[in-house]
Every structure is written in structure tokens, then in C-alpha cells.
Amino acid sequence: MTQKRDIFDDHFHDECGVFGVFGHPEASNLAYLGLYALQHRGQESAGIVSSDGTDLHLHRAMGEVEEIFQPHVLAELPGSLAIGHTRYSTAGDKALLNAQPIMIDCNKGKLALGHNGNLTNAAEWRRKLEHRGSIFQTNSDTEVIVHLIARSQARNLSGALGDALNQVEGAYSLLVLTQDELYAVRDPRGFRPLVLGKLPLPAGGEAWLVASETCAFDLLNAQYVREIEPGEMVRISRSGIESIHFAPEKPHQQCIFEHVYFSRPDSIIFGRSVNESREMLGRLLAKEHPADADIVVPVPDSGVPAAVGYALESRIPFRMGLIRNHYIGRTFIEPSQAIRNFGVKLKLNPVRNLIDGKRIVLVDDSIVRGTTSRKIVRMVREAGAIEVHVRISCPPTISPCYYGVDTPTREELIASSNSPEEIRRFLGADSLGYLSLPGLKQAVNDTEGKFCTSCYTGNYPTDLVQLEVREGHAKTGDTLSGNLSEARQAERPVAVQHED
Ligand code: SF4
């Protein structure tokens, strides 16, 4: 039987990564390397558009960056400007048609767009635009921006972009390439990250870079300059850098899950080291939910920094009691005779001599459906653990994301309809402890309420999403008050101890 590997990856999935280059003779090679560093943000398709000053050149394909961009492909992408995009489908289906960047030739000239995020009013705009005669070629929400740019009466592209973006709602970190300009834009709430960097040129001067995460700059020995601000449009041209504030200010809603799980720990996101946040998540988790145990074991790779923090705070030794196989292919053949926990075993294997006879604190970053966590707990017990205390470095995930993250439906989220005690029993753990919402905010130093926490509270910062949530509840028979009580539940530390 052939199966996709992500069946066993019980996480929210990151959306997309974007990378832009202005003023480097090897722009498409740099875009390729930048996308390679951002591969964790999307593995379904990737694309690069380059500009040689007179024309745009595009290559997009399904698959991972390394397999798509062979040297002969990059040779067909000439010029000193480029944008790249790597995608995990969040809106629109998974076909190549929806791969990005999107390239168009409209009344504003030739343009290419790469978008990280999700527009919450795209369906409404699509209906309106089709009614007015627009013909859509993809079913991606990004194409709405393209049609709104084309319809703008503004004389220049920055004006048309501002017009278009002021009509859409939701999350966008957006790169736009023309023949001789690069635009980097972040929505006024700043849901998704976007950073500016520069790279000195051997002949003098410098190239400008834009990326979803700073880890892409590190690979190129480039310098991190600053974040693109929420509500800022940065226009990079031969005349230099221009910063345009194109939208009225809105309360910031930076995605807190970037610090919990999505971003690489070696990145600086929203001005703060991701690794520092994750270690602090683990330290606060240890304070809120201590455990009488012999070793702290992370669920690798994403659980490692929080487990380090837990071990440092609790003074319980840290041990790599689970080893991850990094070389799982896209598909694999399962033997016809069923092997227990087969999918999880492909990915993780316990180190029996570390675990046997020990009381374990098992640290992970999140529980989504719970099915994978249950298999891991069972696997650790089969390796000889005498107690398993599960610790999760964020609050219970009770609601889907509408801002550019691939999430299961609300019904599939185990914490949306099960109490922590029910989840503990489902996992087969001796105890279960989730970090509280105040703990999570403290770990990312959110003193001013600038982070989105909607997937933990069920309260969304955009009006349309609130409507969608009510509709969703009507479908499932839930009530809004149920939603609010869950929000209150997420406010306090959640811990469950097995009493047997
Ligand atoms: Fe991030 Fe959750 Fe907000 Fe989505 S709902 S932007 S995953 S914090």
C-alpha cells in the first residue's frame, strides 16, 4: 500500500515561504538557496520568477526546491531580480495551476506575485469580480489581489497595490516583482513574518533581500536589517528603498504559533529569537507542570528546544530518548502484514537503553488530532518506560486557523471537544500538562497584546472569520457561548494527573 508521509505528521502545517532578491547578478541562484532554507514552510510546490530588466522568466513545479531547480532550470532564469515561493496549499487546491509566484501581464505591466498568508474575504471578492467580468485562472486567493490591482485607477503600481490591499482582509506577506522593482508588503495586522536583509557585492554596493525568515539570510552570509513592519510596503528600485504605509493602523496580530512550532529555531521572528522563545516555553511549562521523573525526552525535532528549557528549569536530565529518521521519502510501501505503530516508527525510534525502567517527561510542542501522540506514548512504554508524563509547550489547540495555516477542521482537533482528562486517557499517559495562555504570551514577551492566539481561544480578530466561525458552529450544533467557555479554559494552566 502506498501512503503519503504526512498522514503521520500530526501538526498544523505551515503555509508558504517567500524570498526576494534585488540587485544581484545571480538573483535566481540566490532565490533557490533562500527557498531551500525555507523549505520547512512548504513542500508541495515551488517557483521562481526572475527579471533581466526587460522580461520576466518563470519556472514552477510540484515537489521540493532541490528537485525542481536543477542547474539547467536556473540557467533559464536570468537577471538581477527574482522572487521565489515555496508552498503548502492553504487556499485553492494542490494543482500546479495554483503554484506560485503567479505571473501576469496587465495594464500595470508585467508582474509576478508570491503570497504567504490567507485572505479571509477572498471568496466574497471572487464572486463580486466574476460578476463584473473578471476571469480567474486559478482558485487561489492570491489571484483576487491580481484582479484588484488590474482594476485600480491608480497611476503607479504602489498606488494600485495599496488600492487592492486595502480591499482585502486577512493575512498577507507579499512579494511583487516587476521588470525593475521589488515590492515587499505585510498586512496591517502582521500575521505572517517578513524580513529585510542585505548582501554586500564583491564589486562594491549591495543586493537587497527579503525573506519569510532570517535563517534564509544566514545561508547566504547576508545581514538581517529589520522586519517589514505591519502595514508597510517597501519598494526597492534603482533609486533605493522607499517605505510606504499604505493602510490605516490596526492592532497587531503576529502569529504566536510561529514561535511555538512553524519557524526554524535559528530564525529571528517578530524581532525575537525563536529558540529563546521555545526554551522559555519549556522553562515555564516546568514551573506550571512539574513532574517527578528521571529524564526529559523531546519529541524530535520540534519538541527539542522546549524540552531543553524544561530540563534546565526542572534540573531533570535531558536525554534524546527518541531518534528521528530524517530521510523518509515522499511515499513508502507498507508490508502487507501490519506492523504496530508502523507510520510513527518510520519517523521515530526509541533508544531503549535510555528509556527502559525510567520515569519519562515527554515534551512536545502541540497536540492536534492526538493520534500520533498516542502512538508515541505507546512506543515509549513498549521501550520500557515505567511512567510517561506528557508536557505540551502551548495551550490546548481548540480552533482552526484562517490566516494561512493548514489546519484540520474544528471537529478533528482533539482539544475542541475533549477535556484534558479525556485526552490524557486517549494518549495513555500518566499525566498531561499544557502550558497556559499567559505562560505562552510570557514566553514570547508579548507585553502589549501583539500576538494572534485565535487557535487557542476561538476568538478571531477579523469580522468575517467570526461569521465563518458562527456558521461552522451552526453546522456542528455548537454554540458561540461554548466557544467562549473554551476561550476561558485556555486562559488557565491545564494539567491532569492519572490517579490509578
Ligand atoms: Fe497563528 Fe493560530 Fe493565529 Fe493561525 S490562529 S495565525 S496559527 S496563532
Residues whose N, C-alpha, C, O or C-beta is under 5 A from the ligand:
A	BS01	SF4	C255 I256 F257 P400 C401 Y402 Y403 V405 C452 T453 S454 C455
